[in-house]
Amino acid sequence: MSTLTEAPPPLAPNAPEEKPPRKKRGRWTPYWLLLPGILWLIVFFALPMIYQGSTSIQTGSLEDGYKVTWHFATYWDALSEYWPQFLRSVFYAAAATILCLLLGYPLAYLIAFRAGRWRNLIMILVIAPFFTSFLIRTLAWKTILADSGPVVGALNTLHVLDVTNWLGWTSGDRVLATPLAVVCGLTYNFLPFMVLPLYTSLERIDGRLHEAAGDLYAKPFTTFRKVTFPLSMPGVVSGTLLTFIPAAGDYVNAELLGSTDTRMIGNVIQTQFLRILDYPTAAALSFILMAAILAMVTIYIRKSGTEDLV
Amino acid sequence: MNTKDNSGDVRLSGISKTYDNGFTAVQPLDLTVPQGSFFALLGASGCGKTTTLRMIAGLEEPSSGTVFLGDQEVGHLPPYKRPVNTVFQSYALFPHLDIFENVAFGLRRRGIKSVKQQVVDMLDLVQLGEQARKKPHQLSGGQQQRVAVARALINHPKVLLLDEPLGALDLKLRRQMQLELKRIQTEVGITFIHVTHDQEEAMTMADTVAVMNAGRVEQLGSPADLYENPNTTFVANFLGTSNLIEAEVDSKSGDEIILKAGGGKLVLPEARCSAPTTTGGKVLVGVRPEKITLTHADDAGEIPAGRNRITGKIADSSFIGVSTQYVIDSPVCPEFEVYAQNIDRDSRLRPGADVVLHWNPAHTFGLDAAQDIDAGVDLEEEAA
């Protein structure tokens, strides 16, 4: 045998192909892909915002036309006249958010950990109301809470209404046209927005973490308090935001289920725009609402420390 | 240490697990793990070893039977009331807590207020003192593994359960952690029950190994005992490699059994045969590949008398550094494996050469012929 000093020849390479000249287009592809989104944002977000902003500092009347006069006093006037509605909106939205959390968390927990093969069915039931219009669903609550309806009858018999009357949530024998009805409507309409993010974050939790906590002497409730709940915080935060923000600006529930005493800021803005036709005040109110929500949300996210959660 | 202390004994009494779908993961099992031992449950995936471990931890409810820790029956207790802790497969560290709080978790749940010193000491034991304020995802696999061990050990459990604790680590780190775990076990002296599918891992670390197959313990003993004296073909094949030959009992002389296999005669010490032997009956004769010496057929005359011999032809050989592995085509066994240390290499031993295989009869073991000769052969690769 001859000494082997040569490595065996490598497999014959394929005939070298002419490489197509590299096109420079590739570099710009991401920006082209972003373009539709950016255009959409400009047309439907940035331009209306600028338009609204300019409206809010105009003066004039419908007959003479409006002019930008940098009249920031509109903001102050709007706030001093409508601060009760602002406060009420925040209060109702907060109440609805808390109710949604109290109802939605157990539901999401059940779907994520206990539902087994019923999981999909329950998920569909959670989403099903979306198949009907928001307006129709809210109108349905008018029937449910009707003065002669079974709900009011039952609440009366059980003397629940005495308690809610005392708290100022209802008045007399009625539920409809009271704060309770508005909060119920808000809770019902925004519940799926709470359940879905909660479910997503609960479902992501590794089941072995529960076992590990149990193994390390945590009783089931302690496991929930120390492991499950902290790990579901991203869901709690996004769920409460998705509920609170639209609820604070909502006017349909207060319009259909409430009375003049339960008017929220959304109702005021709607009236200013569509009935009184005082565009500057309406625009100023919209901006104040937006700024207030932005401020509250920022503080909330800072406090809940979710940026830290993985 | 007080040798009479048996509070860390784990006793399984008739324990079994049948799932709702009718699958029986663990057949009724009796097992005692003495206090302070390092015990391994070894088997391929699906053999019931993890289920057994989970029943000891209380994470799985036994369908029958119960668990004792020392003299205390714990079979009905929920996991958080059992004095055992588990190192989970892929660790299950709490991602929202830092390393310090992960380790302190068990102490805090038991209402211990001043945990600082204990946690610091424990993190030093596993050499993670510097990492106390990091989150689990900032650590490497090996470090996470050590946190998982520290988190369990800090509670001074009576028994530490380890569920494939090294499965997620790469080979080199795994070897290192095997020695580390063994060191920790010797240091703290508590009972370790270790579930693994890696036979090398089980043999390196454990004092006692139980080989499980299809929900049953096939054999239990020290690693050397299991390796040298397997009782079943499953153990013989799953733990290392065995050459198994079908043979017929010819006669008995003293404490030796003379067997006929393919025209030749083999000698098997009676003490090393786990099967009943009657003249004319069949047994499986086994021998480990490294016990065999390979001699070229031309030198057959130099083989000392009294050794078991088989003739054959080299079918294949692969050089792997410390040894050369030969596959021999022999009339009694088509793929006879021989591992020869590379001390003096005989250049004539190439594929195609006629050879004589011979070994000390004391290294022969006998098994019941009424079982699958290939049981457990490829399971290890599947499990890994």
Interface residues (C-beta under 8 A of the other chain):
Chain A: D206 R208 L209 E211 A212 A213 G214 D215 L216 Y217 A218 K219 T222 K226 V227 P230 L231 L309 V310
Chain B: A57 G58 L59 P78 P79 Y80 K81 V84 N85 T86 F88 Q89 S90 A92 L93 F94 P95 H96 F105 G106 R109 R110 K135 H137 R151 A152 N155
